[in-house]
Amino acid sequence: PYSVLKEVDGVNYVHIPHNGFKAISGASILYKVANLYACNVVFGHTHKLEYMHRQIIGVGKCNYLNVGSFMSDDVEHYMSHNIENYFKGVVLIDNTNNVFQLTTFPMNYMEAMYE
């Protein structure tokens, strides 16, 4: 679902987290998500690639990942009105012991590997 967290193996996935009825937005979106959720959250609406973690008393370590997106070739046109530091590719997450280990595969790398 677009705004509802879906938990899989201790990680919550959502297209864009919401604060009540409104999507979280703005310059410090990752910090806003971390202030609202005391759990592991992965989302991708903004097309950026950002990561942070924090220790929460009574909960433990929580990871927050703004994962970018897997986009088609017309990304430049689509993003021309938005941000310039978008991520285009795939991110693998290893969550062993509740520590996010991230492996990124930018689209141009994957295209070169499979030509």
N, C-alpha and C positions, 0 to 999 in steps of 0.2 A: 504493500500500500504506500501511497504517496507520503502520508504524514504519520503513519502508525509504525512504531518500532516492531520489528520481527526478529526475535531472538533465535540464534542458531549457535550452539556450542559456546555459550557465554559471551557472544558478541551480538549486539543489536544493530540491525541494518534498517535504514530508512532513506527515502529519496532526499527529503529535507525535513529536519526536525522543526516542530512547531512549538510556540509559546502560547498556549491557549488555542485560539482559532487562526493565528497568523504565523506564517513561515518566518523562521529566524533569518535575519538578513543583516547586512551592514559590514563594516570594515573588519571587525573582530569576531566573525561568526564562530570560529572554533572556540574561543573563550566563552562566548555566550552559551554555546552548547554545553561546555564543561560546567558552567555554573547552574545549568538546569537539570542535568542528568548525572546521577551517581552510579553509572554503569558504563561498560564499553559501548561506544557508538561509532558507526561507520556511515557516512553519508556522502553524496556527490553532486548535489544540485549546482554548486557554484563553479564547478569545473577546475577548481584549484587543487593542488596537492599539498596538504598541510597535516602535521601530526603533533600531538602533545599528549602528555599524561600527567596525572596528578594523584596524590595520595589523599584519601578522604578518611577521616577518623571514623571508625566503626564499619567502614566498607572495605577499605584497602585501596589498591591501585586501580585506577580507571584510565582507559586509553580512549583517545578521540582522534578519528581520522576522517579528514575531508579528502576523498579519494580521487577527485578529478572525474574523468569520464572516458569511455571508449566511443570516439566520435568518427563520423564519416569524413570524407575528403573536403567537404564544403565548410569545415570548421572556421576558417578565416572569415568567410562572409558572415556566418552565424555569430561569431564572437566580436565582430567589428564594432558593435555598439556596447560592448561589455568590458571584459578584462583582457589584458595582454599577457598575463602570466599563467594561462590555462595549462592543464596537463592533458595530453592526449595519449592514452595507452591503457595498460592493465597493471594492477597492483595485486600481488599475492601477499596474503597475511598469514603468518605463522603465529599463533597465539599460545604457544607452549608456556606453561606456568604464568599465564596472564601477562605476558610481555610480548607486545606486538613487534615482530621482526618483519620488516617490509622488504619485498623485492619488487622493483619497478621494471617494467618493460615498455619504454616509449614506443609509440606507433612506428616511427621511422626505423627503429631497431628491428621490430617484428617484420616489417615489410622487407628489409634487407635479408633477414634470415630465411624468409619463405618465398623469395622470388624464383 
